[in-house]
C-alpha cells in the first residue's frame, strides 16, 4: 500500500505540468503581458474604478457625517464603495472577456495557421484550454488587482468576509464564462469580426431578454391571476432562477438578502411572488448555472476546433 501512495501526487504533478507546459499558454501569456495593450488595459481598468470610488466618496462626504465620525454613515459608505467596485468589475469583465478570446481560433483561420496546429502534436482540447487559460489568467489579474481597492470598505466597516468571498467567486466565474463565450463563437467563425459581433450580440440579447422578462413577470404578478397555489410556486421558483442568471441581479439581491435576512444560502422573501418558501440565494444559482454552461461551451468549442473546415 505504501508503494501506491506516491503515484497520486505524481499524477497530480503530471497534470499541472502538462497544463504549464502547454505552448499556447506560454505564447499567449507572454505576448499579452509584454504588449502595450496589457499595460493600458490594466491601468485604465484600475483608473476607472478608482475614479468612480472617489466620486462616490466625495458625493457622500458632502453630508459631513464623515468628519463627525458617524459609524453608521461610515458603514454605509463602505457598503456603497464595495458594491460599486463589484458592479463595475462585472460590467468591465463582461466587456473585456469576449474581446480577449473572440479572435483566439478565428485569427488562426485568417492567418491560415489552423491547419498547422491541427497537424502538430497539440490536441484540440490543449489548443482550446491554452487559448482560454491565457485570457482567463489576465482577467483574474484584473480582478485581484482591484481587491486592494475593495478592501477600503473594510476600513469604513459594513462589509464582511462572506461578501468578499462571494463577490470574488462570482467575478471569477463571470470572467471564465465570458472568455469561454468568445472562444465558443471563435471556434466556428471564419472571421474575428464575426465572432466578436456574435459574442456581444449574445450578451446584449440576454440583457434585453432579462428586462423583458422582468417587465412581464411584474405585470403578471400585479394581477395575481395564478390558477392554483402550485402554479404560483412554480412560476415564482422559475422566475427566481431566471433572474439569478443575471450577474447584476444576482450580486445585488445576494447582498440585500445577506443584509436584511442575515442569510448566506437561503431566502424566504417574497421578492418575486406572493409565495413564501425557501429559495437558494441568487449567487448559488448564478455560480452553478454558469459553471455548467461554461463546461458545455468548452466541449462544443473543442468539437468545432476538431471538425474539419468546409
DRENPATI-53313 format. One record per residue: x, y, z of N, C-alpha, C in turn; residue in three letters. Coordinates in pm, whole numbers, padded with zeros to 5 digits, always signed. Example, Ala and Ser with C-alpha at 12.3 -4.5 7.8 and 13.67 -1.06 7.14 Angstrom:
% DRENPATI-53313
+01319-00569+00780+01230-00450+00780+01320-00330+00780ala +01285-00225+00708+01367-00106+00714+01290+00003+00787ser 
//
This chain:
% DRENPATI-53313
+00082-00121+00000+00000+00000+00000+00086+00126+00000unk +00198+00121+00070+00283+00239+00076+00342+00274-00060unk +00366+00171-00141+00426+00197-00271+00330+00265-00366unk +00197+00257-00335+00100+00318-00424+00076+00465-00391unk +00109+00506-00270+00079+00643-00229+00150+00750-00312unk +00278+00735-00347+00345+00841-00424+00288+00861-00563unk +00210+00764-00614+00160+00778-00750+00054+00887-00761unk -00023+00911-00653-00127+01012-00660-00069+01152-00671unk +00026+01192-00584+00089+01323-00604+00160+01334-00738unk +00219+01221-00784+00287+01224-00912+00189+01249-01026unk +00071+01187-01014-00031+01209-01118-00078+01352-01120unk -00097+01409-00999-00140+01550-00994-00032+01642-01049unk +00094+01614-01014+00202+01696-01066+00212+01683-01216unk +00186+01561-01268+00190+01540-01412+00082+01622-01481unk -00038+01630-01420-00148+01708-01479-00111+01856-01484unk -00063+01910-01371-00029+02052-01367+00091+02084-01456unk +00183+01990-01466+00298+02014-01552+00257+02019-01699unk +00160+01934-01735+00109+01938-01874+00040+02071-01902unk -00035+02121-01802-00102+02249-01821+00000+02362-01834unk +00101+02360-01748+00201+02467-01751+00292+02458-01873unk +00310+02336-01925+00396+02317-02041+00323+02339-02172unk +00196+02374-02165+00119+02400-02287+00181+02519-02360unk +00231+02500-02481+00298+02611-02551+00206+02726-02585unk +00076+02695-02601-00019+02801-02634-00032+02899-02516unk -00040+02845-02394-00049+02931-02276+00075+03018-02264unk +00193+02957-02283+00317+03033-02271+00324+03145-02374unk +00290+03112-02499+00297+03212-02606+00197+03325-02584unk +00070+03289-02553-00034+03390-02539-00009+03480-02418unk +00033+03420-02307+00056+03500-02187+00174+03595-02204unk +00283+03545-02262+00398+03632-02284+00363+03746-02378unk +00289+03713-02485+00250+03818-02578+00157+03920-02517unk +00064+03873-02431-00032+03965-02370+00033+04052-02263unk +00119+03992-02180+00178+04065-02070+00289+04160-02115unk +00354+04129-02227+00463+04214-02275+00414+04324-02369unk +00289+04315-02410+00239+04414-02505+00195+04541-02433unk +00188+04648-02508+00142+04774-02453-00006+04767-02418unk -00081+04686-02493-00225+04675-02469-00254+04623-02328unk -00175+04525-02281-00197+04473-02147-00176+04578-02040unk -00072+04658-02055-00044+04764-01958-00154+04870-01961unk -00198+04909-02082-00303+05010-02094-00434+04959-02036unk -00467+04833-02064-00591+04776-02012-00593+04774-01860unk -00483+04728-01800-00476+04721-01655-00483+04860-01591unk -00411+04955-01649-00411+05091-01595-00548+05156-01607unk -00610+05143-01725-00742+05201-01746-00846+05139-01655unk -00837+05008-01636-00929+04934-01551-00925+04987-01406unk -00806+04998-01351-00793+05047-01213-00825+05197-01203unk -00793+05272-01307-00821+05416-01304-00971+05443-01304unk -01047+05368-01383-01192+05387-01387-01255+05352-01253unk -01213+05240-01194-01269+05200-01065-01235+05304-00958unk -01111+05350-00956-01070+05449-00857-01144+05581-00877unk -01166+05619-01003-01236+05744-01033-01378+05742-00979unk -01451+05634-01003-01589+05627-00956-01596+05620-00803unk -01500+05553-00742-01499+05546-00595-01475+05683-00535unk -01382+05760-00594-01356+05896-00545-01480+05983-00561unk -01550+05970-00674-01672+06048-00695-01777+06014-00590unk -01796+05885-00565-01896+05843-00466-01858+05893-00327unk -01731+05880-00292-01685+05923-00160-01706+06074-00142unk -01670+06153-00244-01687+06298-00234-01834+06336-00229unk -01917+06263-00306-02060+06292-00306-02122+06266-00169unk -02085+06153-00108-02139+06120+00024-02076+06203+00135unk -01955+06252+00112-01886+06330+00216-01947+06468+00234unk -02027+06512+00138-02091+06644+00148-02181+06650+00271unk -02234+06535+00311-02322+06530+00428-02253+06577+00555unk -02122+06552+00564-02047+06596+00680-02038+06493+00790unk -02104+06379+00774-02102+06275+00877-01966+06209+00888unk -01886+06217+00783-01753+06156+00788-01666+06230+00889unk -01672+06363+00883-01590+06441+00976-01635+06421+01121unk -01764+06391+01140-01813+06367+01275-01788+06224+01322unk -01744+06139+01230-01713+06001+01265-01835+05918+01295unk -01947+05944+01225-02069+05867+01247-02048+05723+01199unk -02049+05623+01289-02020+05484+01248-02120+05431+01146unk -02248+05464+01165-02349+05415+01071-02328+05468+00931unk -02293+05596+00923-02270+05656+00792-02145+05600+00727unk -02042+05576+00807-01919+05518+00753-01944+05377+00698unk -02026+05300+00768-02060+05166+00719-02138+05173+00589unk -02225+05273+00577-02300+05291+00452-02205+05321+00337unk -02107+05408+00361-02009+05440+00257-01929+05315+00221unk -01893+05236+00323-01820+05112+00295-01897+05018+00207unk -02027+05000+00233-02109+04912+00151-02125+04966+00009unk -02142+05099-00002-02159+05160-00135-02031+05144-00217unk -01916+05167-00155-01789+05152-00226-01769+05008-00270unk -01794+04915-00181-01776+04774-00213-01870+04731-00326unk -01998+04767-00317-02094+04730-00420-02060+04793-00554unk -02014+04917-00551-01977+04986-00676-01861+04917-00745unk -01760+04881-00667-01644+04813-00725-01685+04680-00789unk -01767+04602-00720-01809+04471-00771-01890+04488-00899unk -01987+04581-00899-02070+04601-01018-01987+04654-01136unk -01892+04742-01109-01805+04792-01215-01718+04680-01272unk -01669+04594-01184-01589+04480-01230-01671+04386-01315unk -01794+04358-01274-01881+04272-01355-01905+04333-01493unk -01927+04465-01496-01951+04533-01623-01829+04528-01714unk -01712+04557-01659-01591+04561-01741-01544+04422-01781unk -01565+04323-01694-01529+04186-01730-01619+04137-01844unk -01748+04172-01838-01838+04136-01947-01799+04200-02079unk -01738+04317-02070-01693+04386-02193-01559+04333-02242unk -01467+04305-02150-01331+04265-02189-01320+04117-02222unk -01395+04032-02150-01380+03887-02166-01391+03839-02310unk -01502+03867-02380-01513+03821-02519-01408+03880-02612unk -01365+04003-02583-01266+04066-02671-01132+03994-02665unk -01101+03927-02553-00975+03855-02539-00975+03723-02614unk -01093+03663-02635-01098+03529-02694-01175+03521-02825unk -01241+03630-02866-01320+03624-02990-01233+03595-03112unk -01106+03632-03106-01016+03605-03218-00919+03492-03192unk -00942+03415-03086-00845+03311-03048-00830+03205-03155unk -00939+03154-03207-00935+03049-03310-00956+03107-03449unk -01047+03204-03459-01076+03261-03591-00955+03331-03650unk -00870+03390-03566-00749+03456-03618-00653+03353-03678unk -00653+03232-03622-00570+03127-03680-00620+03090-03820unk -00751+03092-03837-00807+03066-03971-00773+03180-04066unk -00780+03302-04017-00749+03417-04102-00604+03418-04145unk -00515+03373-04058-00372+03370-04090-00329+03237-04153unk -00427+03150-04180-00401+03019-04245-00307+02932-04163unk -00315+02942-04032-00228+02860-03946-00305+02752-03870unk -00436+02746-03888-00515+02648-03814-00481+02506-03856unk -00449+02487-03987-00413+02352-04034-00279+02308-03976unk -00186+02402-03959-00058+02367-03898-00076+02323-03753unk -00167+02389-03682-00193+02350-03543-00259+02213-03536unk -00344+02182-03633-00411+02052-03632-00316+01938-03662unk -00216+01965-03746-00121+01859-03781-00008+01846-03679unk -00003+01937-03582+00101+01928-03480+00058+01828-03372unk +00144+01810-03274+00114+01720-03163+00015+01781-03064unk -00022+01905-03086-00114+01974-02996-00256+01929-03025unk -00325+01877-02924-00462+01831-02942-00558+01949-02943unk -00681+01923-02988-00782+02030-02992-00813+02080-02851unk -00822+01989-02755-00850+02031-02617-00736+02115-02561unk -00611+02079-02592-00497+02158-02545-00498+02297-02607unk -00536+02305-02734-00544+02435-02801-00652+02522-02737unk -00770+02464-02714-00881+02539-02655-00847+02584-02513unk -00796+02491-02432-00763+02526-02294-00646+02626-02288unk -00554+02616-02382-00443+02711-02386-00490+02851-02416unk -00574+02865-02521-00627+02996-02556-00714+03052-02445unk -00797+02965-02386-00887+03010-02280-00809+03048-02153unk -00713+02967-02117-00640+02991-01992-00563+03122-01995unk -00503+03155-02107-00426+03278-02115-00514+03401-02096unk -00635+03398-02153-00728+03510-02137-00782+03516-01995unk -00816+03398-01938-00871+03395-01803-00768+03443-01701unk -00642+03403-01719-00538+03446-01625-00524+03598-01624unk -00532+03659-01741-00520+03805-01745-00641+03871-01679unk -00761+03817-01700-00879+03873-01635-00872+03854-01483unk -00818+03739-01440-00801+03718-01297-00703+03819-01238unk -00603+03854-01317-00510+03958-01273-00583+04090-01250unk -00675+04124-01341-00754+04245-01324-00840+04238-01198unk -00900+04122-01174-00987+04106-01057-00909+04122-00928unk -00795+04054-00920-00720+04054-00794-00645+04185-00771unk -00614+04258-00878-00552+04389-00857-00652+04491-00802unk -00782+04463-00819-00884+04554-00766-00921+04522-00622unk -00872+04410-00568-00904+04373-00430-00855+04478-00330unk -00733+04535-00346-00694+04642-00253-00790+04761-00254unk -00849+04790-00371-00948+04898-00377-01074+04857-00301unk -01115+04730-00318-01231+04682-00244-01206+04684-00093unk -01083+04658-00055-01051+04649+00089-01066+04782+00161unk -01080+04892+00085-01107+05020+00150-01236+05014+00231unk -01329+04929+00185-01456+04916+00257-01436+04857+00396unk -01332+04776+00416-01308+04718+00548-01269+04826+00650unk -01199+04928+00605-01160+05036+00697-01281+05117+00741unk -01381+05125+00653-01501+05201+00686-01606+05116+00757unk -01597+04983+00739-01692+04894+00804-01810+04862+00714unk -01894+04771+00759-02016+04738+00687-02002+04625+00589unk -01881+04574+00569-01856+04465+00474-01786+04352+00547unk -01838+04230+00531-01780+04114+00597-01702+04027+00501unk -01636+03927+00556-01555+03838+00475-01642+03755+00381unk -01764+03721+00424-01854+03642+00338-01885+03717+00209unk -01909+03847+00219-01938+03926+00100-01817+03931+00006unk -01698+03943+00063-01576+03944-00018-01556+03812-00091unk -01578+03700-00021-01558+03569-00082-01661+03544-00193unk -01789+03575-00165-01895+03553-00264-01872+03638-00388unk -01838+03765-00367-01816+03854-00482-01697+03808-00566unk -01592+03762-00501-01475+03713-00575-01509+03587-00654unk -01585+03497-00594-01627+03376-00665-01711+03411-00787unk -01805+03504-00771-01889+03545-00883-01806+03610-00993unk -01709+03692-00955-01626+03758-01055-01540+03657-01131unk -01485+03559-01060-01402+03457-01126-01486+03375-01224unk -01603+03329-01181-01691+03251-01268-01735+03335-01388unk -01765+03462-01364-01805+03551-01474-01692+03568-01575unk -01571+03586-01527-01455+03601-01616-01436+03476-01701unk -01444+03359-01638-01426+03234-01713-01536+03217-01817unk -01661+03248-01778-01772+03229-01872-01761+03321-01992unk -01737+03451-01970-01733+03544-02082-01615+03514-02175unk -01504+03469-02119-01393+03426-02206-01432+03302-02286unk -01503+03210-02222-01548+03089-02291-01649+03123-02400unk -01735+03221-02373-01835+03262-02472-01767+03313-02599unk -01668+03400-02583-01596+03450-02700-01522+03339-02773unk -01464+03246-02697-01392+03134-02758-01486+03042-02834unk -01606+03023-02781-01705+02937-02847-01740+02991-02985unk -01771+03119-02995-01805+03176-03125-01683+03181-03216unk -01565+03195-03158-01443+03196-03239-01412+03057-03295unk -01459+02952-03227-01425+02816-03267-01486+02776-03401unk -01596+02840-03442-01657+02804-03571-01669+02922-03668unk -01630+03042-03624-01637+03159-03712-01513+03166-03801unk -01534+03212-03923-01424+03226-04017-01352+03359-04001unk -01417+03456-03939-01359+03589-03922-01371+03632-03776unk -01271+03705-03730-01272+03754-03592-01384+03854-03571unk -01410+03938-03672-01517+04036-03660-01651+03968-03638unk -01674+03858-03711-01798+03786-03695-01811+03726-03555unk -01702+03669-03504-01704+03610-03370-01728+03718-03264unk -01668+03835-03283-01687+03945-03188-01832+03993-03188unk -01888+04008-03307-02028+04052-03318-02121+03950-03253unk -02099+03822-03279-02182+03718-03219-02173+03721-03067unk -02052+03740-03015-02032+03738-02869-02107+03852-02801unk -02087+03974-02850-02152+04087-02786-02302+04090-02814unk -02343+04036-02927-02487+04026-02955-02554+03931-02857unk -02487+03820-02827-02543+03725-02730-02557+03790-02592unk -02456+03868-02551-02463+03936-02422-02576+04040-02422unk -02585+04116-02531-02689+04219-02540-02828+04158-02540unk -02845+04050-02616-02976+03984-02621-03016+03929-02485unk -02919+03875-02411-02950+03821-02278-02998+03931-02184unk -02938+04050-02191-02979+04159-02104-03115+04215-02148unk -03138+04223-02279-03269+04269-02326-03378+04170-02285unk -03348+04041-02298-03444+03938-02256-03472+03947-02107unk -03368+03978-02027-03387+03992-01883-03482+04107-01852unk -03466+04219-01920-03554+04335-01896-03698+04301-01936unk -03714+04233-02051-03848+04196-02097-03913+04100-01997unk -03838+04001-01949-03893+03908-01852-03928+03978-01721unk -03844+04074-01681-03872+04149-01559-04003+04225-01570unk -04024+04290-01684-04149+04364-01705-04268+04269-01712unk -04250+04156-01781-04360+04060-01797-04403+04002-01663unk -04305+03953-01585-04340+03891-01458-04392+03993-01357unk -04347+04116-01369-04401+04221-01281-04547+04247-01313unk -04580+04246-01443-04720+04266-01484-04808+04149-01443unk -04757+04026-01460-04834+03908-01421-04854+03903-01271unk -04747+03935-01196-04756+03930-01051-04852+04034-00994unk -04868+04147-01064-04958+04251-01014-05104+04210-01021unk -05136+04122-01117-05274+04074-01129-05303+03958-01033unk -05198+03888-00991-05215+03773-00901-05317+03674-00958unk -05303+03646-01088-05402+03563-01158-05356+03420-01175unk -05293+03363-01075-05247+03225-01084-05364+03131-01059unk -05379+03026-01141-05493+02935-01125-05487+02853-00996unk -05368+02829-00943-05356+02749-00822-05229+02788-00748unk -05223+02757-00617-05100+02787-00541-04978+02714-00595unk -04999+02591-00648-04886+02515-00702-04828+02588-00824unk -04916+02636-00911-04869+02710-01029-04797+02838-00987unk -04845+02902-00884-04779+03022-00835-04639+02990-00784unk -04623+02878-00713-04492+02837-00663-04398+02805-00778unk -04449+02739-00882-04366+02704-00998-04318+02830-01069unk -04410+02923-01090-04375+03048-01158-04275+03128-01074unk -04296+03131-00943-04205+03204-00854-04065+03145-00858unk -04055+03011-00848-03924+02947-00850-03855+02964-00985unk -03932+02953-01094-03875+02969-01229-03827+03112-01251unk -03905+03208-01204-03866+03348-01218-03740+03378-01138unk -03736+03324-01017-03617+03344-00932-03493+03286-00998unk -03507+03168-01060-03393+03106-01128-03349+03190-01248unk -03445+03235-01330-03409+03313-01449-03343+03445-01410unk -03397+03511-01311-03339+03638-01269-03201+03619-01208unk -03179+03506-01142-03050+03481-01077-02938+03455-01176unk -02971+03431-01304-02868+03413-01405-02813+03546-01455unk -02875+03656-01414-02822+03788-01450-02720+03830-01345unk -02600+03869-01384-02495+03898-01285-02529+04014-01193unk -02592+04118-01247-02622+04234-01164-02735+04205-01065unk -02837+04132-01110-02943+04093-01018-02890+04000-00911unk -02809+03901-00952-02757+03804-00856-02670+03872-00751unk -02584+03963-00794-02496+04032-00699-02576+04123-00606unk -02670+04198-00662-02747+04293-00581-02837+04221-00481unk -02913+04122-00528-03007+04052-00440-02935+03969-00335unk -02820+03912-00370-02743+03837-00269-02699+03929-00156unk -02660+04051-00192-02620+04149-00090-02741+04190-00005unk -02855+04212-00069-02976+04252+00004-03019+04142+00101unk -03017+04017+00054-03056+03905+00140-02960+03891+00257unk -02832+03909+00230-02733+03896+00336-02750+04004+00442unk -02788+04124+00400-02804+04235+00494-02937+04225+00569unk -03046+04206+00494-03179+04210+00555-03213+04084+00634unk -03174+03967+00580-03212+03842+00643-03097+03771+00713unk -02977+03827+00699-02858+03765+00761-02846+03618+00719unk -02877+03592+00592-02874+03456+00540-02778+03450+00423unk -02694+03349+00423-02593+03337+00318-02638+03242+00207unk -02722+03144+00239-02756+03039+00143-02903+03035+00103unk -02994+03077+00189-03137+03066+00160-03207+03197+00187unk -03324+03212+00122-03409+03327+00147-03555+03281+00144unk -03637+03346+00221-03780+03318+00220-03858+03445+00188unk -03791+03539+00124-03856+03667+00092-03955+03648-00021unk -04046+03744-00034-04145+03743-00141-04105+03844-00250unk -03977+03836-00289-03926+03935-00384-03988+03920-00522unk -04027+03797-00558-04081+03772-00692-04231+03754-00689unk -04278+03668-00603-04421+03639-00598-04474+03654-00457unk -04594+03600-00438-04658+03609-00308-04633+03485-00223unk -04574+03384-00282-04546+03262-00206-04431+03287-00110unk -04427+03205-00007-04320+03216+00091-04265+03076+00118unk -04162+03039+00045-04096+02910+00066-03948+02931+00040unk -03863+02844+00094-03718+02865+00082-03671+02864-00062unk -03586+02959-00095-03522+02967-00226-03372+02984-00205unk -03292+02923-00289-03146+02944-00275-03109+03086-00307unk -03006+03135-00241-02958+03270-00267-02913+03280-00413unk -02934+03395-00478-02902+03407-00622-02759+03371-00658unk -02663+03399-00571-02524+03371-00606-02499+03221-00623unk -02573+03138-00550-02558+02992-00565-02607+02948-00702unk -02726+02996-00741-02781+02963-00873-02690+03016-00983unk -02641+03138-00964-02556+03201-01065-02429+03119-01090unk -02361+03083-00983-02235+03009-00996-02259+02871-01056unk -02361+02799-01007-02389+02664-01058-02429+02669-01206unk -02514+02766-01243-02561+02775-01382-02447+02804-01478unk -02360+02897-01444-02255+02935-01537-02138+02837-01538unk -02121+02760-01431-02023+02652-01437-02067+02546-01537unk -02195+02509-01530-02249+02408-01624-02243+02461-01766unk -02285+02587-01787-02286+02645-01921-02144+02658-01976unk -02049+02691-01891-01909+02702-01934-01856+02566-01980unk -01886+02461-01905-01841+02326-01943-01900+02287-02079unk -02027+02318-02099-02092+02285-02228-02026+02362-02342unk -02000+02491-02323-01939+02572-02429-01796+02527-02459unk -01722+02486-02356-01586+02435-02379-01591+02307-02461unk -01684+02217-02427-01697+02092-02502-01734+02119-02648unk -01824+02214-02671-01863+02249-02808-01747+02315-02882unk -01670+02397-02813-01555+02461-02876-01453+02357-02922unk -01426+02258-02837-01333+02151-02875-01387+02074-02995unk -01518+02051-02997-01579+01981-03110-01562+02059-03240unk -01588+02190-03237-01578+02270-03359-01432+02286-03404unk -01339+02294-03310-01199+02302-03348-01153+02171-03411unk -01203+02060-03361-01168+01928-03415-01228+01903-03551unk -01341+01968-03579-01414+01944-03704-01342+02009-03821unk -01325+01940-03931-01258+01999-04048-01339+02115-04104unk -01269+02220-04146-01338+02334-04208-01392+02296-04343unk -01506+02350-04374-01568+02323-04504-01556+02444-04595unk 
//
